[in-house]
């Protein structure tokens, strides 16, 4: 397995942007649990913690696509540096407001201002897509690796945040997350030699929205439901452990979810895809929906934290293949000149879902008991499956008898200007999709 991934780093600079980007992305995974613990400890309310987190995620969902559009237009480094420096201000402001016992409404306003965090995961995927633009197998491997890194962050981040908050002070997790986020983004922007060049635009060309591609709309809605899974599962797990008097264990439990997804992502990357990405995406969402019944059964049945942890680990294995294939679909549906914005829109869908999931889970934890909250991620996974099934035609699933048949569908669902726009390799989106589909048809079995 390691030998398969080693070939990704034969290009100069790839290890550098991966490592510093990992530092910045660790901040995101620490922030959620650190904010919940901080507000639950200082203000005594999980509902307040969930809704404040939701306010920041909602505005972030708006700001991230705007930043993505700026990145596509002006480049990663020119946008990431000022965005990271700005975002550090409201991050610090929230800690001061909590410290001096400011009114609750000020917490919402301050955290909502954190809407300019650079999407380092999307930028890293855009770099891999550019470096291996003519190698579909390497891009599949890179997308799997990036998802594994995301899960590694969400495996280590909650544990680190919980340890800092409980061993030192409730503010320690947020302070560390802020330092990692700002420093990681600045160091990532400094890695200029792997930064994708700006795509050329014709004179008077309209930018257009990536959402004109129907397939992207289906993916965003599916990712929104997936975000509800993440948000509700995180807060429900923290509340469940707290109800049993074992709050510090919550970070370990959340880490197990990410560990399961990390293992599945690394294994998935070594497989050579034969089926069309749309088909693989449907299977991934279906697996995710089925596996999330396990923590529901453990939570409602009072199985204890050990069995709940095992259930969360197994449930996590359904996440990575879904996310990896979803990002692959985005790279096929959209041209390079809209890639950062399209991936930011997809991540924004996840953030909106996390926002809704956190808010709902906070209310359920206080009103119906902590175990009842596990209904939320199970129900959201079922909703994600229904959305994906309803939009399968736009994902290149309906009528696909073999992988080679996916090219016309892929071209058809791409926005009009996207399908003819030249990519970094000089080919149109339709030609690129055709080449990639042909490559998939002769690569191994999955």
C-alpha positions in Angstrom: 0.0 0.0 0.0 2.8 2.4 0.9 4.5 1.8 -2.4 1.4 2.8 -4.2 1.2 6.1 -2.5 5.0 6.8 -2.7 4.8 7.5 -6.4 2.6 10.6 -5.7 5.6 12.3 -4.1 8.0 11.9 -7.0 7.1 15.4 -8.2 9.2 18.2 -6.5 7.4 20.1 -3.8 4.6 17.7 -3.2 5.8 16.6 0.3 6.2 20.2 1.4 2.7 21.4 0.5 1.2 18.2 1.9 2.8 18.6 5.3 2.1 22.3 5.9 -1.4 21.8 4.6 -1.9 19.1 7.1 -1.1 21.5 9.9 -3.6 24.0 8.7 -6.3 21.3 8.2 -5.7 20.0 11.7 -7.1 23.3 13.0 -10.5 22.6 11.4 -10.8 19.2 13.1 -9.9 20.7 16.5 -12.2 23.7 16.3 -15.5 21.8 16.5 -15.0 19.8 19.7 -12.9 22.6 21.3 -15.7 25.2 20.7 -18.3 22.8 22.1 -16.3 22.1 25.2 -15.4 25.8 25.7 -19.0 27.0 25.6 -20.4 24.0 27.4 -17.9 24.6 30.3 -18.0 28.4 30.4 -21.7 28.9 29.6 -23.2 25.6 30.7 -25.2 24.9 27.5 -24.8 22.4 24.7 -27.6 24.0 22.8 -25.7 27.3 22.9 -22.5 25.6 21.8 -24.3 23.9 18.9 -26.0 27.0 17.6 -22.9 29.2 17.9 -20.9 26.6 16.0 -23.7 26.5 13.4 -23.5 30.3 12.9 -19.9 30.1 12.0 -20.4 27.1 9.7 -23.3 28.9 8.0 -21.3 32.0 7.2 -18.3 29.9 6.3 -20.5 28.1 3.7 -21.1 31.4 2.1 -17.5 32.7 2.3 -15.8 29.6 1.1 -17.2 29.5 -2.5 -16.4 33.2 -2.8 -12.8 32.6 -1.8 -12.7 29.7 -4.2 -13.8 31.9 -7.0 -11.1 34.4 -6.1 -8.5 31.6 -6.0 -9.5 30.5 -9.5 -9.2 34.1 -10.7 -6.1 35.3 -8.8 -4.2 32.2 -7.6 -3.9 30.4 -4.3 -1.2 32.4 -2.6 -2.6 35.8 -3.4 -5.9 34.9 -1.7 -4.9 32.5 1.1 -2.5 34.9 2.9 -4.9 37.8 3.5 -7.8 35.4 4.2 -5.8 33.6 6.9 -4.7 36.9 8.5 -8.2 38.2 8.6 -9.7 35.0 10.0 -7.4 35.1 12.9 -9.1 38.3 14.2 -12.6 37.0 15.0 -11.0 33.7 16.1 -9.2 35.6 18.8 -12.2 37.9 19.5 -14.4 34.9 20.4 -12.0 33.9 23.2 -11.9 37.4 24.6 -15.7 37.6 24.6 -16.0 34.3 26.4 -13.3 35.4 28.9 -15.1 38.6 29.8 -18.6 37.1 29.9 -20.0 39.1 27.0 -23.7 38.5 26.1 -24.6 35.4 24.0 -25.5 37.4 20.9 -21.9 38.7 20.7 -20.6 35.1 20.4 -22.9 34.5 17.4 -21.8 37.7 15.7 -18.1 37.1 16.3 -18.0 33.5 15.3 -20.1 34.2 12.2 -17.4 36.6 11.1 -15.0 33.6 10.7 -16.1 33.2 7.1 -12.8 33.5 5.3 -10.9 30.4 6.3 -8.9 29.2 3.3 -10.0 25.8 2.0 -6.6 24.1 2.2 -8.1 20.7 1.4 -9.6 21.9 -1.9 -6.4 23.8 -2.8 -4.4 20.7 -2.2 -6.7 18.6 -4.4 -6.5 21.3 -7.1 -2.7 21.0 -7.0 -2.8 17.2 -7.4 -5.4 17.6 -10.2 -3.0 19.9 -12.0 0.2 17.8 -11.4 -1.4 14.6 -12.6 -3.9 16.1 -15.1 -3.0 13.4 -17.6 -3.0 10.5 -15.2 -6.5 9.5 -14.0 -5.1 6.6 -11.9 -2.8 9.0 -10.0 -5.6 11.4 -9.5 -7.8 8.7 -7.9 -4.8 7.8 -5.7 -4.3 11.4 -4.8 -8.0 12.0 -3.9 -7.9 8.9 -1.7 -4.8 10.1 0.0 -6.3 13.5 0.6 -9.4 12.0 2.1 -7.2 9.8 4.3 -5.4 13.0 5.4 -8.7 14.6 6.2 -9.7 11.6 8.3 -6.3 11.6 10.0 -6.9 15.2 11.0 -10.3 14.4 12.3 -8.9 11.4 14.1 -6.1 13.4 15.9 -7.8 16.8 16.1 -10.7 16.0 18.4 -8.4 14.0 20.7 -5.9 16.8 20.8 -8.6 19.4 21.3 -10.2 17.4 24.1 -6.9 16.8 25.9 -5.9 20.5 25.7 -9.3 21.6 27.0 -9.4 19.2 29.9 -5.8 19.1 30.9 -5.0 22.8 30.7 -8.0 25.1 30.2 -11.2 25.2 28.2 -9.7 27.9 26.0 -6.5 25.9 25.2 -8.0 23.9 22.3 -9.2 27.0 20.5 -6.0 28.8 21.0 -4.0 26.0 19.5 -6.4 25.5 16.7 -6.2 29.2 15.8 -2.4 29.1 15.7 -2.4 25.9 13.6 -4.9 27.4 11.1 -3.2 30.7 10.5 0.4 29.3 10.5 -0.5 26.3 8.3 -2.3 28.5 5.7 0.6 31.0 5.5 3.1 28.2 5.0 0.9 26.4 2.4 0.7 29.7 0.4 4.4 29.9 0.4 4.8 26.7 -1.6 4.6 28.4 -5.0 6.2 25.8 -7.3 3.3 23.4 -7.0 0.6 26.1 -7.2 -1.6 25.5 -10.3 -1.2 28.3 -13.0 -4.2 30.5 -13.7 -6.4 29.2 -16.5 -6.5 31.4 -19.5 -9.8 33.2 -20.2 -11.1 34.5 -23.5 -11.7 38.2 -23.8 -15.1 39.1 -22.4 -15.7 35.6 -21.2 -18.3 35.3 -18.4 -17.3 33.3 -15.4 -20.6 31.5 -14.8 -21.4 29.4 -11.8 -20.3 25.8 -11.4 -23.8 25.1 -10.1 -25.0 25.2 -13.7 -23.7 21.6 -13.9 -26.7 19.5 -12.7 -24.3 16.8 -11.4 -22.7 19.3 -9.1 -26.1 20.3 -7.7 -26.8 16.6 -6.9 -23.4 16.2 -5.2 -23.9 19.4 -3.2 -27.3 18.2 -1.9 -25.9 14.8 -1.1 -22.9 16.4 0.7 -25.3 18.6 2.7 -27.0 15.6 4.1 -23.6 14.0 4.7 -22.7 17.2 6.7 -25.7 16.6 8.9 -24.2 13.2 9.7 -20.9 14.7 10.7 -22.4 17.6 12.8 -25.0 15.5 14.6 -22.6 12.6 15.2 -19.9 14.8 16.7 -22.1 16.6 19.2 -24.2 13.5 20.0 -21.1 11.6 20.8 -19.7 14.3 23.1 -23.1 14.6 24.9 -23.4 10.8 25.2 -20.0 10.5 26.8 -20.6 13.4 29.1 -23.9 11.9 30.3 -22.0 8.8 31.3 -19.4 11.0 33.2 -16.7 10.2 30.6 -16.4 13.5 28.6 -12.7 13.1 27.9 -13.4 9.8 26.1 -15.5 11.7 23.6 -12.4 12.8 21.7 -11.3 9.1 21.4 -14.7 8.0 20.2 -14.7 10.7 17.5 -11.2 9.7 16.5 -12.4 6.2 16.0 -14.9 7.4 13.4 -12.1 9.1 11.5 -9.8 6.1 12.0 -12.3 3.9 10.2 -12.6 6.3 7.4 -8.8 6.8 7.1 -8.2 3.0 6.8 -11.0 2.7 4.3 -9.7 5.7 2.3 -6.2 4.3 2.0 -7.4 0.9 1.0 -9.8 2.4 -1.5 -7.0 4.4 -3.2 -5.1 1.2 -4.0 -8.1 -0.2 -5.9 -8.2 0.4 -9.6 -11.6 1.7 -10.5 -13.5 -0.1 -13.3 -17.0 1.2 -12.8 -18.1 4.8 -13.5 -17.6 7.2 -10.6 -21.3 7.8 -10.4 -22.0 4.1 -9.8 -19.2 4.0 -7.2 -20.7 7.1 -5.5 -24.1 5.4 -5.2 -22.6 2.3 -3.6 -20.6 4.5 -1.2 -23.6 6.4 0.0 -25.6 3.2 0.4 -22.8 1.6 2.5 -22.6 4.8 4.6 -26.4 4.6 5.3 -26.3 1.0 6.3 -23.3 1.3 8.5 -24.6 4.2 10.5 -27.3 2.0 11.9 -24.6 0.4 14.1 -24.0 3.4 16.4 -27.7 4.0 16.5 -28.2 0.5 17.9 -25.3 0.8 20.3 -26.5 4.2 21.6 -30.1 3.3 22.0 -29.3 -0.1 23.5 -27.0 1.3 26.2 -24.2 -0.9 25.0 -21.5 1.2 26.7 -18.6 3.2 25.4 -16.4 0.3 24.2 -19.1 -1.2 21.9 -20.1 2.3 20.8 -16.5 3.0 19.8 -16.4 -0.2 17.8 -19.6 0.7 16.1 -18.3 4.2 15.3 -15.1 2.8 13.8 -17.0 0.4 11.5 -19.5 3.2 10.6 -16.6 5.5 9.6 -15.4 3.1 6.9 -18.4 4.1 4.7 -17.4 7.8 4.6 -14.1 7.9 2.7 -15.1 6.0 -0.5 -18.1 8.3 -0.8 -16.1 11.5 -0.4 -13.2 10.3 -2.6 -15.5 9.4 -5.5 -17.5 12.6 -5.0 -14.4 14.7 -5.4 -13.4 12.7 -8.4 -16.8 13.4 -10.0 -16.3 17.2 -9.4 -12.9 17.1 -11.1 -14.6 15.4 -14.1 -17.6 17.6 -14.3 -15.9 20.9 -14.1 -12.9 22.5 -15.9 -9.8 23.5 -14.1 -10.7 27.2 -14.2 -13.7 26.5 -11.9 -12.2 23.7 -9.9 -11.4 25.6 -6.6 -14.9 27.2 -6.6 -16.6 23.9 -7.4 -14.9 22.1 -4.6 -15.5 25.0 -2.2 -19.2 24.8 -3.0 -19.2 21.1 -2.2 -17.4 21.7 1.1 -19.9 24.5 1.8 -22.7 22.0 1.4 -21.0 19.9 4.0 -20.6 22.9 6.3 -24.3 23.8 6.0 -25.1 20.2 6.9 -22.8 20.2 9.9 -24.4 23.5 11.0 -27.9 22.0 10.9 -26.7 18.7 12.4 -25.0 20.4 15.3 -28.0 22.6 16.1 -30.4 19.7 15.9 -28.2 17.4 18.0 -27.7 20.0 20.7 -31.5 20.4 21.1 -32.1 16.6 21.1 -29.3 16.0 23.6 -31.0 18.4 26.1 -34.6 17.5 25.4 -34.7 13.8 24.6 -31.5 12.4 26.1 -28.1 11.8 24.6 -28.8 8.4 23.0 -31.7 9.6 21.0 -29.3 11.9 19.0 -28.0 8.9 17.1 -31.2 8.9 15.1 -30.0 12.1 13.4 -26.9 10.7 11.6 -28.8 7.5 10.6 -31.7 9.5 9.2 -29.4 11.9 7.4 -27.5 9.1 5.7 -30.8 7.7 4.4 -31.7 11.1 3.1 -28.3 11.3 1.3 -29.0 8.0 -0.4 -32.4 9.1 -1.6 -30.9 12.3 -3.0 -28.2 10.4 -4.8 -30.6 7.9 -6.3 -33.0 10.7 -7.4 -30.1 12.5 -9.2 -28.3 9.4 -10.5 -28.9 10.4 -14.1 -26.8 13.5 -13.7 -24.0 11.5 -12.1 -23.7 9.3 -15.2 -25.4 6.3 -13.7 -28.7 5.8 -15.6 -28.2 3.8 -18.8 -24.5 3.1 -18.1 -23.8 -0.5 -19.2 -20.0 -0.2 -19.1 -17.5 2.4 -18.1 -16.9 3.4 -21.7 -20.5 4.5 -21.9 -20.0 7.2 -19.2 -18.3 9.7 -21.4 -21.4 11.1 -23.2 -23.2 11.4 -19.9 -20.3 13.2 -18.3 -20.1 15.6 -21.1 -23.9 16.2 -21.1 -24.2 17.1 -17.5 -21.3 19.6 -17.6 -22.3 23.3 -17.8 -22.3 24.6 -21.4 -19.3 26.8 -21.0 -17.5 24.2 -18.9 -17.8 21.4 -21.5 -15.9 23.4 -24.1 -13.5 25.3 -21.8 -9.9 24.3 -22.3 -8.2 22.7 -19.3 -4.6 23.0 -18.2 -3.8 20.1 -20.6 -5.3 22.0 -23.5 -8.3 19.7 -24.0 -11.9 20.5 -23.7 -13.9 19.2 -20.7 -15.7 16.6 -22.9 -12.4 15.4 -24.4 -10.9 15.1 -21.0 -13.8 13.1 -19.7 -13.6 10.8 -22.7 -9.9 10.2 -22.2 -10.4 9.5 -18.5 -13.3 7.1 -19.1 -11.3 5.2 -21.7 -8.4 4.9 -19.1 -10.8 3.6 -16.5 -12.2 0.9 -18.9 -8.8 -0.8 -19.1 -7.7 -0.4 -15.4 -8.2 -3.3 -13.0 -11.3 -4.4 -11.1 -13.4 -2.6 -8.6 
